[in-house]
Amino acid sequence: MQGFILHTQRVRDEDLIVYILSSKALLKTYRFYGLRHSSILNGYKIDFALEENSTFLPRLKDVLHLGFSWILDREKMLFWQEFIRLLYGHLKEVNELDSFYFDLLDECAKRFSKQNPKRVILDAYVRILEFEGRLHKDFICFACDEKVKGNITLLRAFLPSHDFCAFSYEFSHQKLEIFYEKKNCSIFDDEEISKIYKLIKQGL
């Protein structure tokens, strides 16, 4: 079985509770003597086995780290772990999941090797919003329920607003339409990317 480590929690000295995103679920597992075996870090992709326990969490065992080509690039790893924390915060209350999330992380990990991490995360973020039915393509202001006809002010989770209804970053209506349609942020310059990334860090 394969999965991405979304979160770890230390318990009883060196043992760990490990949350793993598989293709079907967010698994909550127990790892004995977590610091004495192969590394267990947020964001790592692993191959693993589970030993079921009728009275407690399934035990995580036979862990094999499936490394990324960019794993030693500190800057990329920091962006990756930031995205992983964001995703964990969004999914932590869910058990069964569509394979969409696992497949998306798999694709992002591959794109990280050749592309700007912020841009990869932006493309993934908008895909998550669309998959969950939360992408507001109609550009109706969340505050006054009127259509925004000029530039769009975006808030967390890309909620659209008029500039006089909320204080945040403003973006071109046309650029956002293209971004939402193509799920590709190449339409934005680096300054715009930095602004959108700050919104993403606020959460899903």
Secondary structure as GFF3:
##gff-version 3
##sequence-region A 1 204
A	DSSP	beta_strand	2	11	.	.	.	ID=ss1
A	DSSP	beta_strand	15	21	.	.	.	ID=ss2
A	DSSP	beta_strand	26	31	.	.	.	ID=ss3
A	DSSP	beta_strand	45	51	.	.	.	ID=ss4
A	DSSP	beta_strand	59	65	.	.	.	ID=ss5
A	DSSP	alpha_helix	74	91	.	.	.	ID=ss6
A	DSSP	alpha_helix	100	112	.	.	.	ID=ss7
A	DSSP	alpha_helix	117	131	.	.	.	ID=ss8
A	DSSP	beta_strand	152	154	.	.	.	ID=ss9
A	DSSP	three_ten_helix	156	158	.	.	.	ID=ss10
A	DSSP	beta_strand	160	161	.	.	.	ID=ss11
A	DSSP	beta_strand	169	171	.	.	.	ID=ss12
A	DSSP	alpha_helix	173	182	.	.	.	ID=ss13
A	DSSP	three_ten_helix	185	187	.	.	.	ID=ss14
A	DSSP	alpha_helix	190	200	.	.	.	ID=ss15
###
